[in-house]
Amino acid sequence: MLKLLISFDWAVKRLLRNKANFGILEGFLSELLRQDIKIDRILESEGNQQHESDKFNRVDILAEDSRKQLIIIELQNNREVDYFQRMLFGASKAVTEYINLGDEYLKVRKVYSINIVYFDLGQGNDYVYHGVTHFTGLHTHEELMLSLRQQQLFMRQTAGALFPEYYVIKVNQFNDIAKDTLDEWIFYLKNGDIKEGSRAKGLAEVREKLTTDRLNKEDKATYLRHLDNLSNQKSVIFTAKDDGIAEGILSVARKMKANGEPVEKIIAFTGLSKEQIADIPD
């Protein structure tokens, strides 16, 4: 029987919150952050609350690792123009919610915000972006370092390293050529498959645990509905985009016709036929 891998977004929502599956998340995070990550527990977050209406919107998970760092993993299928602001809000919320009133500021947690997006966010040709805070001298251009005491206390070198860090993985921009172990993970995020010979941490456990044949009857039915919802959503988005393009072409042709442009020029510019141009009201 063919073992099909479960998509990562659905696994985050239903399976990876289970301690028995922490090794999968730990592998992904270790490859991305370039440090050995061990998850202690999954904390409550808005995306932990499952609703039937959440068919293809964002999925997020908030984890606490062995160093008490907070790690937000968010997956988003839908385009959102204010997504960067939401990244900032989510990280800021984690900072403020996980410190008790009256606690010393040294108890403020380090936060990593990891954003896996399936739409073109911002402008840039890369598919993995890393955002960090830098305090740079206006005159000397040097990086502001922590004092020796602060370095011992916080186990970090620079002042900016205390602040939240952001990762954006633009999955659809990945060209499917895996050059390193992180790329092997991104290949799985994009294609729901793992290339032969992949060595990335956690992917062996993905092969073992995230297969459709391991799902019970109820979960399998829910997963199939999830895939169907995603397909329907993509179809709706494509249709809306196609309709928008068509309306834009008609608008241009309408203006050209109103300006007295020759029919041949309108055809060449818009690709419309003579009959379609004739049907455009004067």
Secondary structure, DSSP 8 states (H G I E B T S, - for coil): ----B--HHHHHHHTTTSGGGHHHHHHHHHHHHTS---EEEEE--GGGS--TT-SSS-EEEEEEETT--EEEEEEE-S--TTHHHHHHHHHHHHHHHTS-TT--GGG---EEEEEEESS--SS-S-SEEEE----B-TTT--B-B--HHHHHHHS-SBGGGGS-EEEEEEGGG--S---SHHHHHHHHHHHS---TT---TTHHHHHHHSBGGGS-HHHHHHHHHHHHHHHHHHHHHHHHHHHHHHHHHHHHHHHHHHTT--HHHHHHHH---HHHHHTS--
